[in-house]
Amino acid sequence: MLYVNQAIQIPLRELTFTFSRSSGPGGQNVNKVNTKATLRWGVATSPSLSEGVRERFMKTYHRRLTTDGDFVMHSQRFRDQGRNVADCLDKLRQLLLEVAAPPTVRKRKKVSRAKIQKRIDNKRRQSEKKQSRRPPKME
């Protein structure tokens, strides 16, 4: 069970891991051992998420989704499978925590008279400064 918070808990049976060879340096270990972990999770069909969290997750991380609605993530940071699986789960937990709370709605406020007056005064001062730099008119 992947515990994200009180409301979000994902059973590990919903997650699918596949393993392949890592890229980059590492000598014979890289060439022989399948340590890169790839996580696939069907976000679109997962019963573990509420509708709001699912929509925010799919909207935020749409580039990591397949056409079937599967979320795909890789980890090849470590040299063994177990740590890469744990790294994938930690990354997924962080991504879910980011979208777990609904965004706060901005409350529009009326601009105060003092702010409006201050803005107009600044504009007038700036205009007078620019006008004073002009050469005098010849009449």
N, CA, C and O atoms as CSV, one atom per row, in Angstrom:
chain,resi,resn,atom,element,x,y,z
A,1,MET,N,N,0.855,-1.180,0.000
A,1,MET,CA,C,0.000,0.000,0.000
A,1,MET,C,C,0.896,1.237,0.000
A,1,MET,O,O,1.797,1.363,0.829
A,2,LEU,N,N,0.641,2.139,-0.931
A,2,LEU,CA,C,1.359,3.400,-0.998
A,2,LEU,C,C,0.528,4.454,-0.284
A,2,LEU,O,O,-0.527,4.852,-0.778
A,3,TYR,N,N,0.996,4.910,0.879
A,3,TYR,CA,C,0.293,5.915,1.661
A,3,TYR,C,C,0.776,7.294,1.254
A,3,TYR,O,O,1.954,7.618,1.408
A,4,VAL,N,N,-0.139,8.111,0.732
A,4,VAL,CA,C,0.204,9.480,0.351
A,4,VAL,C,C,-0.215,10.423,1.472
A,4,VAL,O,O,0.594,11.207,1.969
A,5,ASN,N,N,-1.478,10.344,1.866
A,5,ASN,CA,C,-1.993,11.065,3.028
A,5,ASN,C,C,-3.215,10.304,3.537
A,5,ASN,O,O,-3.452,9.169,3.123
A,6,GLN,N,N,-3.982,10.910,4.418
A,6,GLN,CA,C,-5.136,10.211,4.996
A,6,GLN,C,C,-6.164,9.821,3.928
A,6,GLN,O,O,-6.788,8.764,4.019
A,7,ALA,N,N,-6.335,10.674,2.924
A,7,ALA,CA,C,-7.376,10.447,1.926
A,7,ALA,C,C,-6.900,9.603,0.749
A,7,ALA,O,O,-7.710,8.944,0.098
A,8,ILE,N,N,-5.608,9.612,0.469
A,8,ILE,CA,C,-5.098,8.928,-0.727
A,8,ILE,C,C,-4.198,7.769,-0.315
A,8,ILE,O,O,-3.138,7.973,0.277
A,9,GLN,N,N,-4.628,6.566,-0.630
A,9,GLN,CA,C,-3.835,5.358,-0.413
A,9,GLN,C,C,-4.024,4.467,-1.627
A,9,GLN,O,O,-5.147,4.122,-1.994
A,10,ILE,N,N,-2.916,4.102,-2.240
A,10,ILE,CA,C,-2.974,3.325,-3.479
A,10,ILE,C,C,-2.471,1.910,-3.216
A,10,ILE,O,O,-1.333,1.743,-2.775
A,11,PRO,N,N,-3.282,0.888,-3.471
A,11,PRO,CA,C,-2.807,-0.490,-3.318
A,11,PRO,C,C,-1.727,-0.789,-4.362
A,11,PRO,O,O,-1.805,-0.332,-5.502
A,12,LEU,N,N,-0.730,-1.555,-3.957
A,12,LEU,CA,C,0.374,-1.871,-4.865
A,12,LEU,C,C,-0.071,-2.741,-6.042
A,12,LEU,O,O,0.641,-2.813,-7.043
A,13,ARG,N,N,-1.211,-3.395,-5.952
A,13,ARG,CA,C,-1.674,-4.215,-7.079
A,13,ARG,C,C,-2.091,-3.342,-8.269
A,13,ARG,O,O,-2.176,-3.841,-9.391
A,14,GLU,N,N,-2.350,-2.058,-8.045
A,14,GLU,CA,C,-2.676,-1.146,-9.144
A,14,GLU,C,C,-1.422,-0.729,-9.915
A,14,GLU,O,O,-1.518,-0.274,-11.054
A,15,LEU,N,N,-0.262,-0.881,-9.307
A,15,LEU,CA,C,0.993,-0.445,-9.919
A,15,LEU,C,C,1.677,-1.632,-10.596
A,15,LEU,O,O,1.679,-2.743,-10.065
A,16,THR,N,N,2.249,-1.391,-11.759
A,16,THR,CA,C,2.965,-2.428,-12.493
A,16,THR,C,C,4.403,-1.962,-12.696
A,16,THR,O,O,4.647,-0.851,-13.166
A,17,PHE,N,N,5.340,-2.816,-12.342
A,17,PHE,CA,C,6.757,-2.493,-12.530
A,17,PHE,C,C,7.351,-3.405,-13.587
A,17,PHE,O,O,7.090,-4.608,-13.602
A,18,THR,N,N,8.148,-2.828,-14.468
A,18,THR,CA,C,8.957,-3.590,-15.411
A,18,THR,C,C,10.396,-3.137,-15.240
A,18,THR,O,O,10.655,-2.017,-14.801
A,19,PHE,N,N,11.310,-3.994,-15.583
A,19,PHE,CA,C,12.725,-3.700,-15.377
A,19,PHE,C,C,13.481,-3.858,-16.685
A,19,PHE,O,O,13.190,-4.741,-17.492
A,20,SER,N,N,14.458,-2.982,-16.874
A,20,SER,CA,C,15.292,-3.044,-18.072
A,20,SER,C,C,16.693,-2.577,-17.704
A,20,SER,O,O,16.948,-2.185,-16.566
A,21,ARG,N,N,17.592,-2.622,-18.671
A,21,ARG,CA,C,18.969,-2.216,-18.409
A,21,ARG,C,C,19.064,-0.700,-18.328
A,21,ARG,O,O,18.455,0.015,-19.124
A,22,SER,N,N,19.824,-0.222,-17.372
A,22,SER,CA,C,20.025,1.210,-17.196
A,22,SER,C,C,20.961,1.737,-18.261
A,22,SER,O,O,21.740,0.983,-18.845
A,23,SER,N,N,20.886,3.025,-18.509
A,23,SER,CA,C,21.803,3.660,-19.447
A,23,SER,C,C,22.930,4.318,-18.669
A,23,SER,O,O,22.869,4.419,-17.444
A,24,GLY,N,N,23.950,4.763,-19.373
A,24,GLY,CA,C,25.049,5.488,-18.748
A,24,GLY,C,C,26.166,4.582,-18.298
A,24,GLY,O,O,26.137,3.378,-18.555
A,25,PRO,N,N,27.164,5.154,-17.620
A,25,PRO,CA,C,28.338,4.396,-17.201
A,25,PRO,C,C,28.011,3.402,-16.095
A,25,PRO,O,O,26.998,3.539,-15.410
A,26,GLY,N,N,28.860,2.414,-15.924
A,26,GLY,CA,C,28.655,1.423,-14.873
A,26,GLY,C,C,29.343,0.117,-15.189
A,26,GLY,O,O,29.299,-0.815,-14.386
A,27,GLY,N,N,29.973,0.030,-16.332
A,27,GLY,CA,C,30.746,-1.165,-16.663
A,27,GLY,C,C,29.869,-2.372,-16.899
A,27,GLY,O,O,28.787,-2.261,-17.474
A,28,GLN,N,N,30.337,-3.528,-16.453
A,28,GLN,CA,C,29.631,-4.779,-16.711
A,28,GLN,C,C,28.278,-4.828,-16.011
A,28,GLN,O,O,27.359,-5.491,-16.491
A,29,ASN,N,N,28.145,-4.133,-14.882
A,29,ASN,CA,C,26.876,-4.146,-14.150
A,29,ASN,C,C,25.740,-3.619,-15.029
A,29,ASN,O,O,24.643,-4.177,-15.041
A,30,VAL,N,N,26.015,-2.535,-15.766
A,30,VAL,CA,C,24.997,-1.942,-16.625
A,30,VAL,C,C,24.641,-2.895,-17.756
A,30,VAL,O,O,23.478,-2.990,-18.149
A,31,ASN,N,N,25.635,-3.598,-18.278
A,31,ASN,CA,C,25.407,-4.469,-19.435
A,31,ASN,C,C,24.702,-5.776,-19.080
A,31,ASN,O,O,24.115,-6.408,-19.958
A,32,LYS,N,N,24.746,-6.190,-17.833
A,32,LYS,CA,C,24.235,-7.510,-17.464
A,32,LYS,C,C,22.964,-7.495,-16.635
A,32,LYS,O,O,22.173,-8.435,-16.712
A,33,VAL,N,N,22.747,-6.448,-15.843
A,33,VAL,CA,C,21.687,-6.480,-14.828
A,33,VAL,C,C,20.569,-5.501,-15.185
A,33,VAL,O,O,20.835,-4.363,-15.573
A,34,ASN,N,N,19.323,-5.946,-15.052
A,34,ASN,CA,C,18.163,-5.089,-15.309
A,34,ASN,C,C,17.801,-4.342,-14.024
A,34,ASN,O,O,17.073,-4.864,-13.181
A,35,THR,N,N,18.316,-3.117,-13.881
A,35,THR,CA,C,18.080,-2.368,-12.652
A,35,THR,C,C,17.153,-1.171,-12.840
A,35,THR,O,O,16.619,-0.662,-11.855
A,36,LYS,N,N,16.949,-0.713,-14.050
A,36,LYS,CA,C,16.067,0.423,-14.301
A,36,LYS,C,C,14.619,-0.012,-14.066
A,36,LYS,O,O,14.155,-0.993,-14.647
A,37,ALA,N,N,13.919,0.724,-13.214
A,37,ALA,CA,C,12.525,0.401,-12.890
A,37,ALA,C,C,11.590,1.341,-13.642
A,37,ALA,O,O,11.794,2.555,-13.646
A,38,THR,N,N,10.576,0.784,-14.271
A,38,THR,CA,C,9.552,1.562,-14.959
A,38,THR,C,C,8.213,1.274,-14.290
A,38,THR,O,O,7.779,0.125,-14.211
A,39,LEU,N,N,7.574,2.319,-13.817
A,39,LEU,CA,C,6.291,2.218,-13.122
A,39,LEU,C,C,5.178,2.595,-14.083
A,39,LEU,O,O,5.258,3.621,-14.759
A,40,ARG,N,N,4.150,1.776,-14.145
A,40,ARG,CA,C,2.934,2.072,-14.922
A,40,ARG,C,C,1.751,2.008,-13.964
A,40,ARG,O,O,1.613,1.075,-13.173
A,41,TRP,N,N,0.897,3.033,-14.061
A,41,TRP,CA,C,-0.261,3.093,-13.171
A,41,TRP,C,C,-1.446,3.635,-13.967
A,41,TRP,O,O,-1.351,4.698,-14.580
A,42,GLY,N,N,-2.536,2.921,-13.958
A,42,GLY,CA,C,-3.740,3.349,-14.672
A,42,GLY,C,C,-4.488,4.412,-13.896
A,42,GLY,O,O,-5.410,4.105,-13.141
A,43,VAL,N,N,-4.095,5.656,-14.079
A,43,VAL,CA,C,-4.703,6.764,-13.339
A,43,VAL,C,C,-6.170,6.929,-13.725
A,43,VAL,O,O,-7.020,7.159,-12.865
A,44,ALA,N,N,-6.460,6.814,-14.998
A,44,ALA,CA,C,-7.821,7.066,-15.484
A,44,ALA,C,C,-8.837,6.081,-14.899
A,44,ALA,O,O,-10.009,6.420,-14.738
A,45,THR,N,N,-8.392,4.872,-14.584
A,45,THR,CA,C,-9.325,3.857,-14.079
A,45,THR,C,C,-9.115,3.521,-12.606
A,45,THR,O,O,-9.760,2.612,-12.084
A,46,SER,N,N,-8.233,4.234,-11.937
A,46,SER,CA,C,-7.912,3.917,-10.543
A,46,SER,C,C,-9.052,4.308,-9.608
A,46,SER,O,O,-9.484,5.461,-9.620
A,47,PRO,N,N,-9.551,3.369,-8.794
A,47,PRO,CA,C,-10.595,3.707,-7.823
A,47,PRO,C,C,-10.035,4.366,-6.558
A,47,PRO,O,O,-10.803,4.774,-5.687
A,48,SER,N,N,-8.721,4.473,-6.451
A,48,SER,CA,C,-8.092,5.004,-5.241
A,48,SER,C,C,-8.124,6.529,-5.167
A,48,SER,O,O,-7.927,7.101,-4.094
A,49,LEU,N,N,-8.368,7.184,-6.290
A,49,LEU,CA,C,-8.342,8.647,-6.311
A,49,LEU,C,C,-9.751,9.209,-6.403
A,49,LEU,O,O,-10.628,8.633,-7.048
A,50,SER,N,N,-9.951,10.346,-5.744
A,50,SER,CA,C,-11.220,11.048,-5.912
A,50,SER,C,C,-11.201,11.734,-7.276
A,50,SER,O,O,-10.143,11.897,-7.884
A,51,GLU,N,N,-12.362,12.127,-7.743
A,51,GLU,CA,C,-12.463,12.695,-9.093
A,51,GLU,C,C,-11.666,13.997,-9.223
A,51,GLU,O,O,-11.035,14.233,-10.254
A,52,GLY,N,N,-11.691,14.840,-8.192
A,52,GLY,CA,C,-10.959,16.107,-8.244
A,52,GLY,C,C,-9.458,15.903,-8.314
A,52,GLY,O,O,-8.773,16.556,-9.102
A,53,VAL,N,N,-8.944,14.997,-7.489
A,53,VAL,CA,C,-7.502,14.716,-7.487
A,53,VAL,C,C,-7.098,14.106,-8.822
A,53,VAL,O,O,-6.050,14.447,-9.370
A,54,ARG,N,N,-7.927,13.203,-9.348
A,54,ARG,CA,C,-7.617,12.563,-10.638
A,54,ARG,C,C,-7.531,13.610,-11.749
A,54,ARG,O,O,-6.601,13.589,-12.556
A,55,GLU,N,N,-8.507,14.530,-11.787
A,55,GLU,CA,C,-8.503,15.563,-12.826
A,55,GLU,C,C,-7.276,16.450,-12.715
A,55,GLU,O,O,-6.636,16.743,-13.725
A,56,ARG,N,N,-6.933,16.887,-11.495
A,56,ARG,CA,C,-5.759,17.742,-11.320
A,56,ARG,C,C,-4.485,17.000,-11.687
A,56,ARG,O,O,-3.593,17.574,-12.311
A,57,PHE,N,N,-4.387,15.717,-11.302
A,57,PHE,CA,C,-3.204,14.914,-11.610
A,57,PHE,C,C,-3.047,14.756,-13.115
A,57,PHE,O,O,-1.956,14.946,-13.652
A,58,MET,N,N,-4.130,14.409,-13.794
A,58,MET,CA,C,-4.048,14.188,-15.239
A,58,MET,C,C,-3.793,15.488,-15.989
A,58,MET,O,O,-3.130,15.483,-17.026
A,59,LYS,N,N,-4.304,16.588,-15.483
A,59,LYS,CA,C,-4.077,17.889,-16.129
A,59,LYS,C,C,-2.631,18.349,-15.919
A,59,LYS,O,O,-2.002,18.875,-16.836
A,60,THR,N,N,-2.114,18.147,-14.710
A,60,THR,CA,C,-0.761,18.610,-14.399
A,60,THR,C,C,0.301,17.758,-15.076
A,60,THR,O,O,1.281,18.293,-15.593
A,61,TYR,N,N,0.122,16.440,-15.080
A,61,TYR,CA,C,1.150,15.533,-15.605
A,61,TYR,C,C,0.699,14.858,-16.894
A,61,TYR,O,O,0.963,13.673,-17.099
A,62,HIS,N,N,0.023,15.598,-17.759
A,62,HIS,CA,C,-0.502,15.025,-18.998
A,62,HIS,C,C,0.598,14.535,-19.930
A,62,HIS,O,O,0.346,13.664,-20.762
A,63,ARG,N,N,1.798,15.065,-19.815
A,63,ARG,CA,C,2.895,14.629,-20.688
A,63,ARG,C,C,3.403,13.240,-20.314
A,63,ARG,O,O,4.040,12.581,-21.136
A,64,ARG,N,N,3.139,12.791,-19.117
A,64,ARG,CA,C,3.581,11.461,-18.680
A,64,ARG,C,C,2.498,10.397,-18.850
A,64,ARG,O,O,2.691,9.250,-18.448
A,65,LEU,N,N,1.372,10.766,-19.435
A,65,LEU,CA,C,0.263,9.829,-19.604
A,65,LEU,C,C,0.275,9.244,-21.011
A,65,LEU,O,O,0.630,9.918,-21.978
A,66,THR,N,N,-0.118,7.979,-21.107
A,66,THR,CA,C,-0.277,7.346,-22.411
A,66,THR,C,C,-1.686,7.634,-22.920
A,66,THR,O,O,-2.492,8.245,-22.219
A,67,THR,N,N,-1.977,7.195,-24.128
A,67,THR,CA,C,-3.321,7.415,-24.677
A,67,THR,C,C,-4.375,6.604,-23.931
A,67,THR,O,O,-5.557,6.948,-23.960
A,68,ASP,N,N,-3.953,5.524,-23.257
A,68,ASP,CA,C,-4.881,4.713,-22.471
A,68,ASP,C,C,-5.137,5.297,-21.087
A,68,ASP,O,O,-5.981,4.781,-20.354
A,69,GLY,N,N,-4.429,6.361,-20.713
A,69,GLY,CA,C,-4.585,6.963,-19.396
A,69,GLY,C,C,-3.663,6.353,-18.359
A,69,GLY,O,O,-3.909,6.480,-17.159
A,70,ASP,N,N,-2.592,5.686,-18.810
A,70,ASP,CA,C,-1.608,5.118,-17.883
A,70,ASP,C,C,-0.506,6.133,-17.618
A,70,ASP,O,O,-0.008,6.781,-18.538
A,71,PHE,N,N,-0.136,6.260,-16.363
A,71,PHE,CA,C,0.965,7.131,-15.953
A,71,PHE,C,C,2.248,6.306,-15.989
A,71,PHE,O,O,2.282,5.194,-15.463
A,72,VAL,N,N,3.300,6.839,-16.605
A,72,VAL,CA,C,4.567,6.122,-16.754
A,72,VAL,C,C,5.684,6.946,-16.122
A,72,VAL,O,O,5.793,8.151,-16.346
A,73,MET,N,N,6.523,6.259,-15.317
A,73,MET,CA,C,7.652,6.912,-14.656
A,73,MET,C,C,8.827,5.946,-14.609
A,73,MET,O,O,8.635,4.742,-14.438
A,74,HIS,N,N,10.038,6.466,-14.760
A,74,HIS,CA,C,11.248,5.645,-14.735
A,74,HIS,C,C,12.148,6.068,-13.580
A,74,HIS,O,O,12.106,7.213,-13.130
A,75,SER,N,N,12.957,5.136,-13.110
A,75,SER,CA,C,13.996,5.446,-12.141
A,75,SER,C,C,15.187,4.535,-12.401
A,75,SER,O,O,15.060,3.312,-12.445
A,76,GLN,N,N,16.354,5.166,-12.574
A,76,GLN,CA,C,17.587,4.406,-12.751
A,76,GLN,C,C,18.713,5.055,-11.951
A,76,GLN,O,O,19.888,4.971,-12.308
A,77,ARG,N,N,18.317,5.699,-10.863
A,77,ARG,CA,C,19.266,6.417,-10.027
A,77,ARG,C,C,20.226,5.491,-9.294
A,77,ARG,O,O,21.396,5.823,-9.101
A,78,PHE,N,N,19.731,4.340,-8.889
A,78,PHE,CA,C,20.524,3.420,-8.073
A,78,PHE,C,C,20.927,2.199,-8.879
A,78,PHE,O,O,20.450,1.998,-9.996
A,79,ARG,N,N,21.809,1.380,-8.309
A,79,ARG,CA,C,22.333,0.225,-9.031
A,79,ARG,C,C,21.624,-1.076,-8.678
A,79,ARG,O,O,22.095,-2.154,-9.039
A,80,ASP,N,N,20.487,-0.985,-7.971
A,80,ASP,CA,C,19.721,-2.213,-7.719
A,80,ASP,C,C,18.228,-1.923,-7.849
A,80,ASP,O,O,17.775,-0.797,-7.644
A,81,GLN,N,N,17.479,-2.963,-8.193
A,81,GLN,CA,C,16.055,-2.825,-8.495
A,81,GLN,C,C,15.241,-2.298,-7.321
A,81,GLN,O,O,14.395,-1.419,-7.486
A,82,GLY,N,N,15.499,-2.834,-6.152
A,82,GLY,CA,C,14.695,-2.476,-4.977
A,82,GLY,C,C,14.724,-0.996,-4.672
A,82,GLY,O,O,13.691,-0.390,-4.386
A,83,ARG,N,N,15.913,-0.413,-4.733
A,83,ARG,CA,C,16.025,1.023,-4.448
A,83,ARG,C,C,15.389,1.857,-5.557
A,83,ARG,O,O,14.835,2.921,-5.283
A,84,ASN,N,N,15.459,1.393,-6.798
A,84,ASN,CA,C,14.813,2.118,-7.892
A,84,ASN,C,C,13.292,2.031,-7.794
A,84,ASN,O,O,12.601,2.993,-8.127
A,85,VAL,N,N,12.761,0.898,-7.344
A,85,VAL,CA,C,11.318,0.777,-7.119
A,85,VAL,C,C,10.892,1.744,-6.009
A,85,VAL,O,O,9.891,2.449,-6.143
A,86,ALA,N,N,11.650,1.773,-4.927
A,86,ALA,CA,C,11.336,2.687,-3.825
A,86,ALA,C,C,11.422,4.144,-4.283
A,86,ALA,O,O,10.627,4.979,-3.851
A,87,ASP,N,N,12.383,4.452,-5.155
A,87,ASP,CA,C,12.527,5.807,-5.687
A,87,ASP,C,C,11.303,6.173,-6.538
A,87,ASP,O,O,10.806,7.296,-6.447
A,88,CYS,N,N,10.815,5.242,-7.360
A,88,CYS,CA,C,9.598,5.482,-8.156
A,88,CYS,C,C,8.407,5.766,-7.243
A,88,CYS,O,O,7.629,6.685,-7.497
A,89,LEU,N,N,8.270,4.980,-6.192
A,89,LEU,CA,C,7.147,5.167,-5.272
A,89,LEU,C,C,7.241,6.513,-4.553
A,89,LEU,O,O,6.230,7.188,-4.361
A,90,ASP,N,N,8.450,6.902,-4.160
A,90,ASP,CA,C,8.626,8.207,-3.516
A,90,ASP,C,C,8.283,9.348,-4.470
A,90,ASP,O,O,7.633,10.318,-4.082
A,91,LYS,N,N,8.724,9.222,-5.716
A,91,LYS,CA,C,8.411,10.258,-6.711
A,91,LYS,C,C,6.906,10.358,-6.926
A,91,LYS,O,O,6.356,11.457,-6.988
A,92,LEU,N,N,6.243,9.214,-7.038
A,92,LEU,CA,C,4.791,9.211,-7.230
A,92,LEU,C,C,4.088,9.829,-6.030
A,92,LEU,O,O,3.132,10.587,-6.196
A,93,ARG,N,N,4.551,9.513,-4.824
A,93,ARG,CA,C,3.965,10.093,-3.611
A,93,ARG,C,C,4.081,11.618,-3.632
A,93,ARG,O,O,3.127,12.318,-3.293
A,94,GLN,N,N,5.255,12.137,-4.031
A,94,GLN,CA,C,5.460,13.587,-4.087
A,94,GLN,C,C,4.546,14.239,-5.125
A,94,GLN,O,O,3.974,15.300,-4.876
A,95,LEU,N,N,4.414,13.602,-6.288
A,95,LEU,CA,C,3.553,14.157,-7.332
A,95,LEU,C,C,2.092,14.194,-6.878
A,95,LEU,O,O,1.373,15.152,-7.163
A,96,LEU,N,N,1.660,13.151,-6.173
A,96,LEU,CA,C,0.283,13.123,-5.686
A,96,LEU,C,C,0.053,14.152,-4.580
A,96,LEU,O,O,-1.022,14.746,-4.496
A,97,LEU,N,N,1.062,14.361,-3.731
A,97,LEU,CA,C,0.922,15.373,-2.678
A,97,LEU,C,C,0.779,16.779,-3.261
A,97,LEU,O,O,0.077,17.621,-2.701
A,98,GLU,N,N,1.450,17.027,-4.391
A,98,GLU,CA,C,1.367,18.351,-5.014
A,98,GLU,C,C,-0.034,18.667,-5.514
A,98,GLU,O,O,-0.459,19.822,-5.483
A,99,VAL,N,N,-0.756,17.647,-5.976
A,99,VAL,CA,C,-2.101,17.902,-6.521
A,99,VAL,C,C,-3.208,17.512,-5.550
A,99,VAL,O,O,-4.386,17.646,-5.883
A,100,ALA,N,N,-2.861,17.033,-4.360
A,100,ALA,CA,C,-3.874,16.551,-3.410
A,100,ALA,C,C,-4.778,17.670,-2.914
A,100,ALA,O,O,-5.992,17.486,-2.822
A,101,ALA,N,N,-4.213,18.816,-2.598
A,101,ALA,CA,C,-5.012,19.926,-2.082
A,101,ALA,C,C,-5.569,20.731,-3.246
A,101,ALA,O,O,-4.831,21.068,-4.172
A,102,PRO,N,N,-6.860,21.046,-3.213
A,102,PRO,CA,C,-7.423,21.858,-4.299
A,102,PRO,C,C,-6.832,23.270,-4.261
A,102,PRO,O,O,-6.546,23.792,-3.184
A,103,PRO,N,N,-6.652,23.882,-5.415
A,103,PRO,CA,C,-6.078,25.234,-5.428
A,103,PRO,C,C,-7.037,26.229,-4.799
A,103,PRO,O,O,-8.254,26.104,-4.934
A,104,THR,N,N,-6.487,27.210,-4.117
A,104,THR,CA,C,-7.321,28.225,-3.484
A,104,THR,C,C,-7.833,29.189,-4.547
A,104,THR,O,O,-7.106,29.560,-5.469
A,105,VAL,N,N,-9.079,29.584,-4.408
A,105,VAL,CA,C,-9.696,30.494,-5.361
A,105,VAL,C,C,-9.347,31.919,-4.965
A,105,VAL,O,O,-9.494,32.304,-3.805
A,106,ARG,N,N,-8.889,32.691,-5.923
A,106,ARG,CA,C,-8.493,34.069,-5.658
A,106,ARG,C,C,-9.737,34.922,-5.475
A,106,ARG,O,O,-10.668,34.876,-6.279
A,107,LYS,N,N,-9.733,35.698,-4.406
A,107,LYS,CA,C,-10.844,36.599,-4.144
A,107,LYS,C,C,-10.471,37.978,-4.680
A,107,LYS,O,O,-9.462,38.564,-4.288
A,108,ARG,N,N,-11.289,38.468,-5.563
A,108,ARG,CA,C,-11.014,39.785,-6.137
A,108,ARG,C,C,-11.361,40.852,-5.107
A,108,ARG,O,O,-12.394,40.784,-4.440
A,109,LYS,N,N,-10.482,41.831,-4.994
A,109,LYS,CA,C,-10.707,42.921,-4.061
A,109,LYS,C,C,-10.784,44.223,-4.831
A,109,LYS,O,O,-10.157,44.381,-5.879
A,110,LYS,N,N,-11.555,45.149,-4.302
A,110,LYS,CA,C,-11.665,46.456,-4.924
A,110,LYS,C,C,-10.411,47.262,-4.581
A,110,LYS,O,O,-9.934,47.252,-3.446
A,111,VAL,N,N,-9.896,47.956,-5.590
A,111,VAL,CA,C,-8.713,48.781,-5.381
A,111,VAL,C,C,-9.142,50.016,-4.595
A,111,VAL,O,O,-10.130,50.665,-4.937
A,112,SER,N,N,-8.401,50.335,-3.547
A,112,SER,CA,C,-8.782,51.454,-2.684
A,112,SER,C,C,-8.540,52.795,-3.391
A,112,SER,O,O,-7.745,52.885,-4.327
A,113,ARG,N,N,-9.235,53.820,-2.926
A,113,ARG,CA,C,-9.084,55.154,-3.509
A,113,ARG,C,C,-7.672,55.670,-3.348
A,113,ARG,O,O,-7.141,56.335,-4.238
A,114,ALA,N,N,-7.060,55.365,-2.209
A,114,ALA,CA,C,-5.696,55.830,-1.960
A,114,ALA,C,C,-4.720,55.233,-2.977
A,114,ALA,O,O,-3.820,55.923,-3.455
A,115,LYS,N,N,-4.898,53.958,-3.306
A,115,LYS,CA,C,-4.035,53.305,-4.307
A,115,LYS,C,C,-4.214,53.948,-5.675
A,115,LYS,O,O,-3.242,54.209,-6.383
A,116,ILE,N,N,-5.486,54.204,-6.044
A,116,ILE,CA,C,-5.762,54.823,-7.342
A,116,ILE,C,C,-5.131,56.209,-7.394
A,116,ILE,O,O,-4.506,56.571,-8.391
A,117,GLN,N,N,-5.291,56.986,-6.326
A,117,GLN,CA,C,-4.740,58.344,-6.274
A,117,GLN,C,C,-3.216,58.311,-6.328
A,117,GLN,O,O,-2.602,59.141,-6.999
A,118,LYS,N,N,-2.601,57.358,-5.628
A,118,LYS,CA,C,-1.146,57.232,-5.630
A,118,LYS,C,C,-0.632,56.921,-7.031
A,118,LYS,O,O,0.393,57.457,-7.454
A,119,ARG,N,N,-1.347,56.049,-7.754
A,119,ARG,CA,C,-0.950,55.697,-9.112
A,119,ARG,C,C,-1.038,56.914,-10.040
A,119,ARG,O,O,-0.144,57.150,-10.852
A,120,ILE,N,N,-2.112,57.674,-9.912
A,120,ILE,CA,C,-2.285,58.869,-10.748
A,120,ILE,C,C,-1.209,59.900,-10.432
A,120,ILE,O,O,-0.668,60.528,-11.342
A,121,ASP,N,N,-0.894,60.081,-9.144
A,121,ASP,CA,C,0.155,61.039,-8.755
A,121,ASP,C,C,1.516,60.621,-9.322
A,121,ASP,O,O,2.272,61.459,-9.812
A,122,ASN,N,N,1.820,59.333,-9.253
A,122,ASN,CA,C,3.091,58.846,-9.816
A,122,ASN,C,C,3.152,59.081,-11.321
A,122,ASN,O,O,4.199,59.454,-11.850
A,123,LYS,N,N,2.041,58.864,-12.009
A,123,LYS,CA,C,2.005,59.105,-13.453
A,123,LYS,C,C,2.204,60.589,-13.757
A,123,LYS,O,O,2.920,60.942,-14.695
A,124,ARG,N,N,1.574,61.453,-12.970
A,124,ARG,CA,C,1.715,62.897,-13.183
A,124,ARG,C,C,3.155,63.342,-12.935
A,124,ARG,O,O,3.706,64.127,-13.707
A,125,ARG,N,N,3.770,62.836,-11.850
A,125,ARG,CA,C,5.161,63.173,-11.544
A,125,ARG,C,C,6.099,62.727,-12.656
A,125,ARG,O,O,7.011,63.460,-13.041
A,126,GLN,N,N,5.872,61.516,-13.172
A,126,GLN,CA,C,6.701,60.981,-14.257
A,126,GLN,C,C,6.538,61.842,-15.516
A,126,GLN,O,O,7.513,62.120,-16.214
A,127,SER,N,N,5.323,62.253,-15.795
A,127,SER,CA,C,5.051,63.089,-16.961
A,127,SER,C,C,5.745,64.445,-16.829
A,127,SER,O,O,6.334,64.938,-17.791
A,128,GLU,N,N,5.677,65.047,-15.637
A,128,GLU,CA,C,6.336,66.340,-15.415
A,128,GLU,C,C,7.851,66.214,-15.550
A,128,GLU,O,O,8.506,67.113,-16.077
A,129,LYS,N,N,8.405,65.104,-15.075
A,129,LYS,CA,C,9.843,64.876,-15.186
A,129,LYS,C,C,10.258,64.824,-16.651
A,129,LYS,O,O,11.264,65.419,-17.038
A,130,LYS,N,N,9.471,64.101,-17.474
A,130,LYS,CA,C,9.790,63.970,-18.896
A,130,LYS,C,C,9.629,65.313,-19.623
A,130,LYS,O,O,10.428,65.659,-20.493
A,131,GLN,N,N,8.589,66.056,-19.251
A,131,GLN,CA,C,8.348,67.357,-19.899
A,131,GLN,C,C,9.441,68.360,-19.560
A,131,GLN,O,O,9.783,69.216,-20.376
A,132,SER,N,N,9.991,68.250,-18.345
A,132,SER,CA,C,11.048,69.201,-17.961
A,132,SER,C,C,12.345,68.939,-18.713
A,132,SER,O,O,13.209,69.814,-18.765
A,133,ARG,N,N,12.497,67.778,-19.285
A,133,ARG,CA,C,13.709,67.444,-20.033
A,133,ARG,C,C,13.640,67.921,-21.497
A,133,ARG,O,O,14.657,67.948,-22.190
A,134,ARG,N,N,12.447,68.292,-21.955
A,134,ARG,CA,C,12.294,68.720,-23.333
A,134,ARG,C,C,12.925,70.107,-23.515
A,134,ARG,O,O,12.980,70.905,-22.580
A,135,PRO,N,N,13.400,70.376,-24.737
A,135,PRO,CA,C,13.920,71.718,-24.967
A,135,PRO,C,C,12.755,72.728,-24.997
A,135,PRO,O,O,11.632,72.362,-25.344
A,136,PRO,N,N,13.018,73.993,-24.636
A,136,PRO,CA,C,11.926,74.979,-24.615
A,136,PRO,C,C,11.365,75.220,-26.030
A,136,PRO,O,O,12.083,75.121,-27.025
A,137,LYS,N,N,10.057,75.541,-26.086
A,137,LYS,CA,C,9.413,75.787,-27.364
A,137,LYS,C,C,9.811,77.159,-27.896
A,137,LYS,O,O,9.914,78.127,-27.142
A,138,MET,N,N,10.030,77.225,-29.195
A,138,MET,CA,C,10.368,78.510,-29.832
A,138,MET,C,C,9.103,79.077,-30.467
A,138,MET,O,O,8.481,78.440,-31.317
A,139,GLU,N,N,8.731,80.287,-30.040
A,139,GLU,CA,C,7.527,80.893,-30.598
A,139,GLU,C,C,7.814,82.201,-31.249
A,139,GLU,O,O,6.904,82.844,-31.771
